[in-house]
């Protein structure tokens, strides 16, 4: 199952972008997309990161939407 999800995640397009407004501005959108899709890919733009790592922001966002952080790669995270 994990290998199948990993392949799907790789082929996904980014559908949520986190910018200078931070993760608070995307919580509702990510929740909506997760209700409709098995996986959602999120890109953390430089303006969102500041001094935080992508991994730290991705973990925080996962907690806020009660989702599983499937993987992070570069500045992108995939939620399940």
Secondary structure, 3 states (H helix, E strand, C coil): CHHHHHHHHHHCCEEEEECCCCHHHHHHHHHHHHHHCCCEEEEECHHHHCCCCHHHHHHHHHHHHCCCEEEEECCEEEEC
